[in-house]
Amino acid sequence: MHNPIENIRQSYKPDYIRTLFVGESSPASEDFFYFGNTLFTKCTRKAFERAHNFRFISDRAFLDYFKRQGCFLDDLSHEPVDHLKGEHRNNALKNSAFSLAMRMQIYQPDVIIVWLKKIEPYVQEAIRISDIQSRFYTLPFPGNDNQNEYIEGLVRIINDAPKMND
């Protein structure tokens, strides 16, 4: 693996993935969850802080905790799609479902959380192909004034999923 985004993603992969977060794709920019200091990182961190009633001293401390809890972010597509428009983007995502399904078969997560509603059908297809049994949730993208809905939804999921609440 020579892709720096995939290298860092793999460095945060827990031995056992309890909760699989699924995003759209790795970004074309350096704005990536595991680099810290992104909207996703901040909102996800805030949800974990609220659910567990404590504060992390840094994004790095949160990301280490995220890994220790068996949480992992994978993306539907490992190739950036944020530069694609319309049907080209949809086709790229649709064509990524099989690859995600193969990774899901390896991961065998207890919980799957999609954090972008528009990719839900592609992730559902990956789940169908993989034939895994996991609790499934979908959250809105935490941008466009959806930060509170995302955070509150993730807090509910954390409190509902005992393995995320250890």
Backbone as a ProteinNet text record, in pm:
[ID]
protein_1_A
[PRIMARY]
MHNPIENIRQSYKPDYIRTLFVGESSPASEDFFYFGNTLFTKCTRKAFERAHNFRFISDRAFLDYFKRQGCFLDDLSHEPVDHLKGEHRNNALKNSAFSLAMRMQIYQPDVIIVWLKKIEPYVQEAIRISDIQSRFYTLPFPGNDNQNEYIEGLVRIINDAPKMND
[TERTIARY]
83.3	0	87.2	79.3	160	75.4	-54.8	-144.7	-139.6	-99.4	-86.3	-217.6	-329.4	-458.7	-486.1	-462.5	-486.9	-387.3	-264.5	-165.7	-211	-256.6	-300.6	-428.9	-520.3	-643.1	-606.4	-514.7	-475.3	-406	-337	-270.5	-371.6	-493.2	-598.5	-697.1	-667.4	-757.7	-739.2	-846.8	-834.8	-825.8	-777.4	-769.9	-908.8	-1005.8	-1144.5	-1230.5	-1300.7	-1385.2	-1525.6	-1558.3	-1693.2	-1791.5	-1748.1	-1834.3	-1763.8	-1826.1	-1772.8	-1848.9	-1777.7	-1833.4	-1801.2	-1898.8	-1876.6	-1904.7	-1803.6	-1817.9	-1824.1	-1829.4	-1843.5	-1713.8	-1607.6	-1480.2	-1367.1	-1248.2	-1133.6	-1128.4	-1087.8	-1093.8	-976	-999.6	-891.4	-798	-852	-772.3	-711.2	-648.6	-590.8	-692.5	-817.8	-923.4	-979.4	-909.2	-943.2	-960.2	-1060.3	-1096.4	-975	-892	-779.7	-662.4	-668.4	-569.3	-607.9	-731.2	-779.3	-820.4	-884.1	-920.3	-1011.4	-1095	-1193.1	-1331.5	-1429.3	-1567.2	-1612.8	-1583.9	-1621.4	-1554.9	-1425.3	-1352.5	-1411.8	-1432	-1483.9	-1623	-1711.6	-1849.1	-1854.5	-1775.4	-1772.5	-1712.6	-1606.1	-1543.8	-1644.8	-1716.6	-1814.2	-1923.8	-1967.3	-2070.1	-2017.8	-1894.8	-1836.9	-1819	-1778	-1763.2	-1896.7	-2001.4	-2134.4	-2184.5	-2168.2	-2218.3	-2146.3	-2017	-1936.7	-1911.4	-1957.3	-1946.4	-1801.2	-1713.4	-1576.1	-1519.7	-1407.1	-1345.3	-1211.2	-1184.3	-1053.6	-962	-834.5	-741.6	-700.7	-722.7	-685.8	-758.9	-755.5	-810.8	-734.9	-603.8	-523.6	-564.9	-590.4	-636.6	-771.2	-857.7	-986.9	-969.1	-886.7	-868.5	-808.3	-719.1	-664.8	-774.8	-859.8	-972.7	-1069.3	-1099	-1187.7	-1139.1	-1010.4	-951.8	-963.9	-930.8	-938.4	-1079.8	-1179.1	-1318.9	-1364.2	-1274.9	-1309.5	-1384	-1371.5	-1436.3	-1337.8	-1390.9	-1306.4	-1385.9	-1322	-1382.4	-1326.5	-1415.7	-1380.7	-1468.7	-1437.2	-1517.3	-1571.4	-1686.8	-1745.4	-1643.9	-1585.8	-1484.5	-1351.1	-1246.6	-1113.5	-1049.9	-1116.4	-1073.7	-1159.3	-1099.5	-1179.1	-1287.2	-1407.3	-1517.3	-1568.1	-1509.6	-1561.5	-1542.2	-1462.1	-1444	-1539	-1610	-1702	-1841.2	-1915.3	-2050.6	-2152.8	-2273.8	-2390.4	-2372	-2403	-2402.3	-2264	-2158.9	-2021.9	-1991.9	-2033.3	-2012.2	-2094.9	-2222.4	-2310.4	-2257.8	-2210.2	-2156	-2031	-1945.2	-1823.8	-1860	-1960.4	-2003.1	-2069.6	-2156.6	-2224	-2122	-2020.9	-1918.3	-1825.7	-1834.5	-1751.2	-1817.6	-1945.5	-2019.8	-1958	-1915.4	-1859.8	-1730.9	-1644.1	-1518.7	-1545.4	-1640.2	-1676.8	-1733.5	-1813.7	-1870.7	-1761.7	-1657.5	-1546.9	-1475.5	-1458.1	-1394.6	-1485.8	-1615.9	-1710.6	-1708.2	-1691.9	-1683.6	-1564.2	-1456.9	-1338.4	-1362.1	-1419.2	-1438.8	-1540.6	-1653.1	-1762.5	-1802.2	-1835.8	-1868.7	-2002.8	-2015.1	-2142.4	-2238.4	-2181.7	-2260.5	-2199.6	-2287.5	-2244.6	-2317.4	-2239.8	-2297.4	-2255.5	-2353.3	-2328.2	-2344.9	-2247	-2260.4	-2270.9	-2359.8	-2401	-2521.3	-2639.2	-2761.9	-2764.7	-2704.2	-2713.9	-2637.9	-2545.4	-2473.4	-2538.5	-2643.9	-2708.8	-2743.9	-2804.7	-2838.4	-2715.5	-2604.3	-2483.2	-2426.3	-2432.7	-2383.7	-2478.2	-2608.2	-2704.5	-2676.2	-2641.3	-2606.6	-2479.8	-2382.6	-2260.3	-2292.3	-2381.7	-2422	-2491	-2578.9	-2649.7	-2549.3	-2454.3	-2353.6	-2268.4	-2230.4	-2141.3	-2211.8	-2343.5	-2423.7	-2385	-2350.1	-2318.7	-2443.6	-2444.2	-2553.6	-2500	-2540.9	-2494.5	-2610.1	-2606.8	-2700.6	-2661.8	-2761.1	-2734	-2800.9	-2722.9	-2772.9	-2723.5	-2801.4	-2760.2	-2773	-2670.3	-2669	-2649.9	-2694.9	-2672.3	-2526.7	-2481.8	-2351.3	-2351.3	-2247.5	-2252.3	-2225.2	-2229.9	-2217	-2355.3	-2360.1	-2487.9	-2587.2	-2539.6	-2623.4	-2681.8	-2621.8	-2667.2	-2579.5	-2490.6	-2398.7	-2472.9	-2572	-2643.7	-2720	-2783.5	-2856.3	-2759.3	-2642.9	-2541.1	-2494.2	-2457.5	-2405.6	-2511.1	-2632.3	-2738.4	-2770.2	-2771.3	-2796.2	-2686.4	-2560.8	-2450.2	-2450.4	-2485	-2495.7	-2599	-2714.6	-2818.5	-2766.1	-2692.7	-2637.9	-2537	-2448	-2347.6	-2416.3	-2519	-2588.7	-2671.7	-2712.2	-2793.8	-2708.3	-2584.8	-2497	-2403.8	-2433	-2352.4	-2203.1	-2162.7	-2019.5	-1949	-2022.7	-1961.1	-1960.3	-2021	-2039.4	-1957.7	-1857.1	-1772	-1675.2
-118.8	0	124.3	203.1	323.6	449.3	435.8	549.3	596.3	721.5	767.2	761.1	785.3	777.7	634.1	539.4	399.2	351	401.1	364.7	409.7	534.2	582.3	512.6	486.1	412.8	277.4	206.4	74.5	82.6	193	207.4	220.1	259.2	272	155.1	53.6	-61.7	-149.2	-168.6	-255.3	-402.4	-484.7	-628.2	-686	-640.7	-684.1	-559.5	-551.3	-436.1	-463.2	-397.3	-408.6	-321.3	-196.8	-98.7	-45	-68	-20.6	103.4	214.3	337.6	336.3	370.4	371.1	509.8	567.2	694.9	673.5	782.7	774.3	728.4	804.6	768.5	839.6	787.8	861.8	991.9	1100.4	1230.6	1253.8	1338.9	1380.4	1476.6	1544.5	1640	1570.4	1646.9	1594.7	1597	1622.7	1634.4	1495.6	1420.5	1281	1258.3	1181.6	1152.5	1118.2	1026.6	981.1	1079.3	1186.6	1292.5	1384.9	1371.1	1455.7	1592.7	1667.3	1805.5	1825.6	1727.4	1742.5	1753.7	1791.3	1798.9	1663.5	1555.6	1421.5	1389	1417	1386.4	1464.2	1594.4	1679.7	1634	1609.4	1570.7	1431.3	1338.9	1203.5	1205.8	1280.9	1297.2	1354	1459	1521.9	1422.8	1338.1	1237.7	1137.8	1090.6	997.2	1064.7	1191.2	1264.1	1276.1	1309.8	1322.4	1187.2	1084.7	952.5	897.8	925.1	871.6	973.1	1095.2	1201.6	1227.3	1235.9	1278.7	1346	1413.6	1489.2	1426.8	1422.6	1379.9	1501.3	1479.6	1593	1639.1	1554.1	1590.1	1498.6	1537.1	1449.4	1317.5	1322.6	1200.8	1106.6	1161.5	1079.1	1015.7	1093.1	1037.3	925.1	947.2	845.9	717.2	729.7	611.3	538.1	614.5	555.4	487.6	552.9	500.8	361.8	349.6	221.2	119.1	159.3	66.2	14.1	95	53.5	-38.8	-67.5	-155.4	-83.7	47.6	127.6	150.1	151.1	168.7	238	332.4	398.5	337.7	282.5	241	322.9	324.3	398.6	303.5	338.6	261.1	249.6	360.5	362.2	406.4	334.2	376.2	472.3	495.4	596.2	720.7	838.1	960.2	974.7	1012.1	1038.9	1181.6	1256	1390.1	1487.7	1450.2	1535.2	1495.8	1383.5	1335.4	1393.8	1405.1	1460.8	1358.9	1370.9	1298.9	1150.4	1105.9	963.4	901.5	977.4	924.9	890.6	977.3	953.8	834.7	831.7	720.9	587.2	584.3	459.6	415.2	509.9	475.8	416.7	473.3	422.2	285.3	273.4	145.2	35.2	67.7	-30.3	-63.4	11.4	-13.5	-107	-135.9	-217.2	-356	-418.5	-553.6	-554.4	-457.1	-449.2	-427.1	-338.3	-317.3	-446.1	-517.9	-644.1	-743.7	-751.1	-843.3	-802.3	-672.7	-626.1	-653.5	-634.2	-660.7	-807.7	-897.1	-1039.7	-1066.5	-995	-1010.1	-945	-825.3	-750.6	-815.8	-861.5	-918.2	-824.2	-698.5	-604.4	-636.3	-600.3	-613.1	-502.5	-385.4	-266.4	-200.5	-153.1	-74.9	58	166.3	301.4	372.3	404.8	481.4	627.4	709.5	851.1	941.4	898.1	979.4	907.5	964.7	896	853.5	931.3	898.5	771.8	724.6	600.8	478	498.2	386	270.5	294.9	180.6	100.6	167	96.4	12	65.7	-9.1	-125.6	-102.9	-212.4	-324.9	-288.4	-388.8	-464.1	-393.5	-458.8	-556.2	-517.9	-606.8	-730.9	-710.6	-823.6	-919.4	-865.3	-948.6	-1023.3	-953.6	-1013	-1116.1	-1105.5	-1198.2	-1196.2	-1078.2	-1064.7	-1018.6	-1040.3	-998	-892.6	-769	-658.4	-563.9	-496	-386.3	-275.3	-208.6	-111.1	21.3	129.7	264.1	356.3	459.5	562.7	698.5	778.7	914.7	1013.4	1137.5	1237.7	1283.2	1332.1	1395.7	1513.3	1526.4	1630.6	1772.3	1794	1929.4	1986	2096.9	2157.1	2169	2215	2234.7	2105.9	1990.4	1862.6	1814.2	1899.7	1855.5	1804.5	1879	1836.5	1707.5	1693.1	1569.3	1451.1	1471.8	1366.9	1329.7	1430.2	1405.1	1337.2	1390.1	1330.5	1187.8	1164.9	1029.6	933.7	977.5	890.8	865.7	964.1	942.4	833.5	839.3	736	598	590.5	461.7	410.3	496.3	455.7	404.2	474.5	431.5	306	280.9	164.4	39.3	59.4	-52.8	-81.2	-184.5	-212	-223.1	-278.1	-296.6	-165.2	-61.8	69.6	145.4	90.3	160.1	96.4	14	-51.7	46.4
0	0	0	-101.7	-108.5	-99	-88.1	-72.8	72.4	97.8	237.2	314.5	247.8	317.6	359.5	271.7	307.9	411.6	407.1	509	647.6	657.6	788.7	832.1	737.9	772.2	834	770	820	955.4	982.6	1111.9	1225.4	1194.5	1295.6	1292.5	1217.5	1209.1	1333	1409.9	1528	1486.9	1578	1550.1	1524.8	1602.7	1584.9	1566.3	1455.7	1427	1479.5	1589.5	1646.4	1570.6	1544.3	1479	1356.6	1241.7	1115	1072.5	1063.4	1008.8	859.8	776.7	632.2	577.6	513.9	446.3	296.1	223	76.9	9.6	28.8	-34.3	37.1	15.5	64.8	-14.5	50.1	-16.8	-111.8	-208.5	-298.2	-224.1	-121.6	-43.5	77.8	162.5	286.8	400.8	371.1	471.2	501.4	585.3	611.6	761	797.2	935.8	1021.5	975.2	1056.2	1060.4	984.8	999.8	1114.4	1164.1	1272.9	1223.8	1311.6	1286.2	1164.7	1133.8	1027.1	1089.6	1009.6	1057	1110.8	1037.6	1084.2	1216.3	1225.4	1349.2	1465.6	1446.8	1554.6	1598.3	1502.7	1537.7	1599.3	1547.4	1602.5	1742.4	1759.2	1891.1	1989.9	1949.6	2037.8	2078.9	1987.2	2019	2122	2104.1	2200.8	2336.5	2336.3	2463.1	2534.7	2462.4	2524.5	2575.5	2495.5	2533.8	2656.8	2667.9	2779	2888.7	2869	2967.9	3011.1	2912.9	2939.7	2815.3	2832.1	2722.7	2685.6	2556.2	2506.2	2503	2531.1	2534.8	2395	2294.3	2157.3	2059.3	1932.9	1829.3	1825.8	1842.6	1840.3	1953.4	2072.4	2184.9	2152.3	2088.3	2048.9	1946.7	1845.6	1741.4	1798.6	1895.3	1962.6	2038.7	2107.6	2180.3	2082.5	1972.8	1869.2	1826.4	1803.7	1765.2	1878.2	2000.8	2114.9	2137.1	2101.4	2116.5	2003.7	1910	1798.5	1687.4	1683.6	1579.2	1465.5	1344.3	1226.8	1117.3	1050.7	935.6	808.5	729.5	594.6	502.1	376.2	279.9	175.4	124.2	16.1	-96.7	-136.5	-241.8	-182.7	-214.3	-171.1	-270.8	-380.8	-477.4	-456.8	-454.5	-436.1	-543.1	-498.9	-592.1	-577	-483.3	-455.3	-570.8	-668.3	-786.6	-900.7	-886.3	-989.4	-969.2	-1076	-1070.9	-1119.6	-1067.5	-1117.4	-1136.3	-1256.9	-1289.3	-1277.9	-1306.8	-1294	-1147.7	-1059.2	-915.6	-868.6	-906.6	-867	-917.7	-1041.7	-1097	-1022.9	-990	-914.9	-778.9	-713.8	-583.4	-597.3	-694.6	-718.2	-745.5	-824.9	-859.6	-742.6	-634.8	-516.7	-416.3	-435.1	-337.7	-320.3	-428.4	-417.9	-336.6	-361.5	-286.3	-137.2	-105.9	34.5	94	17.6	66.7	103.6	22.4	51.5	180.6	200.3	324.6	444.1	426.8	536	577.3	480.8	514.9	605.7	583.5	668.5	804.2	804.7	928.7	1022	968.6	1049.3	1164.2	1133.1	1241.1	1306.8	1432.3	1503.3	1461.2	1434.9	1401.7	1278.6	1189.4	1073.1	1079.1	1068.9	1070	942.2	860.4	737.8	773.8	736.6	772.4	650.8	565.2	451.4	390.3	407	368	222.1	132.5	-9.6	-48.1	35.9	3	66.2	142.9	211.1	116.4	-2.3	-88.1	-133.5	-154.8	-197.8	-83.5	37.5	153.2	183.5	168.5	187.1	87	-35.6	-136.6	-95.3	-41.4	6.3	120	208.3	318.3	262	163.8	102.3	37.6	-37	-103.6	-1	106	206.4	293.2	301.1	380.8	528.9	579.8	721.4	795.9	923.9	1010.7	1106.4	1086.8	1170.5	1196.3	1309.9	1332.1	1236.2	1179.3	1074	1107.1	1091.6	1116.2	1004.8	979.1	884	950.5	935.8	988.7	874.2	893.7	789.6	789.9	677.9	669.7	768.1	851.8	954.3	903.8	775.1	721	693.4	629.2	587.8	702.9	816.8	935.7	992	961.5	1017	1132.2	1182.3	1286.6	1409.5	1457.3	1577.3	1554.2	1438.6	1408.4	1403.7	1343.9	1338.2	1479	1558.3	1693.3	1779.9	1780.7	1862.6	1817.7	1686.1	1635.1	1676.3	1668	1706.7	1857	1936.7	2082	2109.7	2043	2061.9	2023.2	1912.1	1868.8	1971	2016.8	2116.7	2241.9	2287.4	2408.2	2386.2	2260.5	2226.8	2202.5	2163.9	2128.5	2244.8	2323.6	2444.1	2418.6	2306.4	2281.1	2255.7	2217	2198.2	2329.4	2430.3	2556.5	2667.4	2629.6	2731.4	2792.1
[MASK]
++++++++++++++++++++++++++++++++++++++++++++++++++++++++++++++++++++++++++++++++++++++++++++++++++++++++++++++++++++++++++++++++++++++++++++++++++++++++++++++++++++++

